[in-house]
């Protein structure tokens, strides 16, 4: 069930054996039609950014537990190699181009005035209409102006920040603007961002333990600035500062950032256990894109911003006690698949006026059914890509490359000359998709 080039750590193999031997409760046919959903998203966490994905430096025992007791994906992909478009695809179930969010909303410049239109259908709005309490705790990055605030996209409650990153302690963004909010108002709240995100998520779970809830938990970690919980604040409105921060020991700070997030995941899982909610709560852990060059993308080629695998193949884990059987999935899945999956779990119909690009994978989660074949596409700046089965075609202004990811996950060998017909067909399909997407409005860059 695992792709031959996935390098899985012996630690997770041991954990899988232990939990399998304990005869964990197998998935049941009786599934609640209103399960709680917690979707945790790391920021810039690469494919090998967790110990359960082979990292030998970082210690992530709580996320590893999710992996050992749940389903670990070896071929999961963010919809983009940068943050804004992936988040737009997650919330809408569509290619980000359909909602004008192909690029990044920057803290300065004209894109600061744009955002995800409040008329767009979102997963929060759909679940809320189905009786869910909805909350977002952490990073938004889908619009600075009030009309783009999460409360206008179906979320009952929002604690977090609007920009791409903030000082983890002072909560000032990269332009020196204070950026910490409760719904439509900025608030003064002391604390390390990672810990605050966890705190507000747990408060939300406790407040809504007697009704179905959807908690979207987009962490800042491990996005820069390099700042662990014990490092000082350095961004304020009256001083100059750098993007990456003044910390000299960046390796130590990066480890602190990831491990603090892992600790928070453990606290959320423990809260579910204490409230007897584990068997009625689907918990997902994903990343919005690959790591920067200083992060951990393993053997993958490319980093954040690139449409080579290192830019968009990322960790993904699905945990649901007693419902999802522990194991590994090599199915190709993308961020925009979660919206139709949540609707599938809730037996909620997709509105007739909506064209979704994502696929409902609920039957794969619950019973291991294989997914149907499909073509998947990415575009960012001058790169564009199509994926079909194990084959991936990558293009920019000067090159067209074809890779067999089953044999060459590191994208080292171009096989386009060996497969000219396949290359031509995939190129035509990619160009046709690009024309369709280019005809839609583009707000970001």
N, C-alpha and C positions, 0 to 999 in steps of 0.2 A: 504493500500500500504506500510505501515511501519511495520517493524518487531516488534513483541510484546515486545521485551526486549530493544528497543531503547529508551533511556531516553532523550527526546527532551526538551529543555528549553522552558518555557512559553513565553519568549521574542520572539523567532522565530515564535512561533504559532501566536502571536499577529501580527507580521510583515506579515506573510502569509495572515492572514485575511484582513489586511489593503490593501495589494496590490491586492488580489483577488477581494475585494469589489470595488477597483478603476477600475476594468475591464481592466487589462493590455491587450495589444494587443495579441491576441492568435496566435500561430504559423500559418504561411501561407504555402500554397502548393508551392509557388514560392520561392525557396531557391537559393541564389547565388551559382554557382558552384565553386567559388573561394573566399570563405569567409576568412577574416583575422583570424588568430589564435594566441592567447596569452596563453601560458601554464605557470602558476606560480607554482613553487614547493617549499614548505617549507622543512626544513632540521630537522629531528628528532621531528616533531610536532605530538603529540599523538592524539588519537581518540577524547579526550575531551579537546583539546588544543585551542578551539575557543568558544566564548560565544554562538554562534549558535548551538554548539554541547553540550551545557550544562555547560560550564565552568562559574563559578560565580566569579572568581578572575580577569581574563583577560577581557579587553574591546577591542573588534574587530568590531567596527560598520561598517566598509567598507566591510569587508568580510561577515559580517552578511547581509548586503544589497544584495550582490551577492546571498546569500542563499535564502533570502526572495523573490527575483525577479527571481531566477533561480531554478535549480534542485539540491537538497541536497541528496547525497548518504549516506545511512545508512550501506551499506555492500560493501564498496570499500576497496580494498587491494593493498598494494605495492607488487611488485614481490618478494621482499626480506625484511628481517628485518634489513638490513644494506644498505648503500648508493650506492656503486659502482654497484652492480648487478641490483638494481632497475633502475638506470640510463641507463645501457646497455639495459635492457628490454624495457624501454620507447623509446629509439632511434631506436631500431631494430624491435620491434613488436614480439620478440621471447623470449623464455625462455633464461635467461642469460647464461645458460650452453651451449647453442648452439654457443655462441660467446666467450666462454672461460672466462666468467666474473662471476663466481659463488660467489667469495669472494671479499674482500676489497683490493684495491691498497693502500698499506701503504707508508707512507712518508719515511720510512727507510726499508732497506732489499731488497731482490731480486724482489719483486713485483713492486718496483719503476721503474723497467726497462720495464715493460709490459704495455699494454693498449688495447683499442678497435681497432682492425685492420682497417686501412683506406679503405680496400677493402669491408668492410661490408656495406650493404645497410642501410641507415638511413632515418628517416622521413624528416630530413632537405634536404638530397640529392634528395629524391623523390619530395618534394614540390618545390625545386629550379628548377628541370627539368620541373615542371608544371607552371613556370612563377612567383614563389614567391621570394621575398626578404627574406632572412633568417638570424636571429641573435640570439646569446646566450649571456646572461648578468648575470654573477654570477659564480656558482660553476660548474666545469667540472668533475673532479675526475674519468676520464676514460683514464688516461695516462699522464705522466709527459714529456716524450721525445717529441721533435718537430714533429716527424712523427704521433703522436697521437693527435695533436692539433685539436680543433674544425673546423678550416678552411679546414682541409682535410677530414671532415665528412659532408660536404655540407653546412656549415655555412659561409655566406658572411662576417659576422662580429662577433667578440668575444671581450668582455670586461669582465674580471673577473679573477678567480684564478684556478689553476690546481689541487690543493691538496684537502684534505678532510676538512680542516678548516684553517682559517688565523686569525691573530689578526685583529679585526674589524677596528682598526685605523692605525696601522703601516703596515699591510698587509704582515707580516712575517708568514710563516707556522710553523708547530709544530717542525720542525727541525732547525729553525732559518734561513731559506732561504726566501728572498724576493719573493713574489708570487702575482703580479698584472700585468695583461697583456692586451695589445691590439693586437689581432691577434697573430703574432709570436714574438712579442717584449715585454719585460717588460717595463712598463712605471711608472714614478713617478706621483702619483695622490693623493692628499690629500682628506680625507673625510671618513665618516663612511660607511662601506661596504654596508649596507642595503640601504642607501641613494644613493650611487653611482650606485648600480644595478638599482634602480628606475630611476635615471637621464638618464642613458644610454638607458634604455628601452624606455623612453618617447622621447628621441632624435631620436631613430630608428623609432618609430611610426610616428613622424612628418616628417622625411626624406622620408618615404615610404607611406604616406597617400593616394597617388594617384595610388597605385598598390597593389596587394595582398601581405601580409607579414605574416611570421611566426616568432613570438618572443618567445623563450624559456627563462624563467626567473627563474633559480634555485637559490633561496635565500640561504644565510648561516644561517639565523635565523630559529629556536632558538638553533642551534648547539652551543656547547661550543667553545671558552671560554666565560664565563659570562662577557659580556661587553655591557652596554648600550651606547647610543650616547654621553652621557656626562661623561663616565668613561675614564680614561687615557689609552693610549697605554702602553703595557708592554713587548711585544715580539720584540727583536731586535737580530742582529747577534752576538752581543758581550756581552750578558748577559744570565744568567740562568732563566728559567721560567717553570711554571707548566702547565699541560694540561688544567686545568679548570680555571686558572687565579687567581689573588690575591684578587678579590672582596669578601668581607666578607658577604655582604647582597645579597646573590645569588637570593633570591626570587624577590627582587626589580629589579635586573639586568635582570632576565628572563622575567619579565613583560615588562620592557622597550624594550627588544629585539623583542618580539612578537608584541607589540603595534606599534613599529617603522615599522615593516613589513606591518602591517595592514594600517598604514598611507600611505605607498608607493602604496599599492593596490588601495587605494582611489584616489591617484594622477593619476594612470594609467587609472582608470575608468573615471575620470574627463576629462582627455585628449581625450579619445574616444568621450565623449559627446561634447567637444568643437570643435572637428574636424568632427562632424556628422558621426562618424564611428560605433556607437553603434549597429545599425541594420545590420551591415555587419561584425561583429566581434564576434567570439566565444571566451569567456574567461573562462579558467579552473583554479581552485585552488586545489592542491593536496599536499600530503606529501610523502617523499621518504621512510619512515618507521615509526614505533612507537617511542614514547618518551623514553628517559632514565628514570631511577627510580625517578629522581627528577621532571620529567615532568608530563603530564596529560594524562593518558590512561583510566581514568574513572573506570568503574567496570570490565574492561578487565583484564585477567590474563596475566602476562608476560610483558616484556619491550623490548626495542631495542636489537636486537641480538637473540631474542627468536622467535620460530615459533608458540608459543601460540598467541592468538588473539592480545594481546597488542603489539606484535612485528611488526604486518603487517596490522591490520585493522586501517585505517586512514581516516581523513576527505577528502572529495572530493565534489566540487561544480562546476556546469556547468551553465554559464550565457550567454545568447544571447538574447538581447532585441528584443521582437516581434517574436522570433523563438522558444525559449524554454519556455514552460509554467511553471509558478511557481509550485513547489510541492516537494514531497519526493519520492525517488526511493529506494526500497529494493532489487533491482537486484544485484547479485554478479558480480562485475566488478574489473578488475585488470589493473595495469599500462600499460601492453603491449597491451591493447585494444585501446589505443589512436591512434597509428599509422594507423591501418586499418580503424579506425573511420574517421580520417582526409582524408584518401584516398577515403572513401565512400562519404564524403561531397563534395569532388572534382571530383567525378566520375572518379577517376584514377584507372586503373587496376594494380593489384599487379603483379610485374614481374614474369614471368613464372618459373624462376629459383630460386624463393624464397619460402621457407616454413615458413609461419607465424604461430605463436601460438595464437596471440591475435585475438579478434573478433570485427567486425565492429558493434558498438552500435549506429550508427547515427539515425536509425529509432526509437530507444528507446528514444534518446534525443529529437527528433523532434515531435514524435507522441505518445510516451508512450508505444510502442509495447513491449511486454515481450520478454526476451531473451531466446533462446533455452537452454535446459539443457546441461551441459558440466561438465567435470572433470577438476579440477585445482590442480596444484602441487606447492610445495615449498620445497627447500632444502638449508640448511646452516649448515656447520660444521657437527655435529653429529645428527642433527634433520632433519626430513623430514615429509611432511604432504600432504594429499590429501583431497580435499573438493568436495562433490557432494550433491547438494541441501542443506538441512540444516545440513547434517552430515559432520563431520570432523574427520579424523583419524590422530593421531599424534604419531610419533615413534622416539625413540632414541635407543641407544645401549642396553638398558635394559627394556624399557617399550613400550607397544602399548596401546594407549588410544583412545576411541571413544566418541565423544561428539555430542549432539543434540543442535546446536547453537540457534535454535528457542526457546528452553526451557531453555537453559543454556549458555547464551552468555559469562558468566564468566568462563566457562570450569571448573566447580567445581566437576561435577559428571561423572565418567567414566561409560559408558553403554555398554562396549564391551562384558561383560558376558551375557547381556540380548539380544544381537544381534550378536551371533557368526557367522552366515552366512554372514551378512553384513560386519562384521569386517574382515572376511577371504577374501571376494571379494575385498574390498577396499585395503587390505594389498597386495594382488596379483597385483592389478592395480598400486599401488604405487611402488612396487618393479620392475615391468616391466618398468615403466617410469624411475626409477632410473638407471636401467641397460642401457637404451637408452642414458640417459644423461651422464653417467659415461664413455661411449665410446667416448665422445667428448673431445677435448683438454681442459685442465684446466690450466689457467695461474695464477689465483689469489687464495687466501686462506681465 
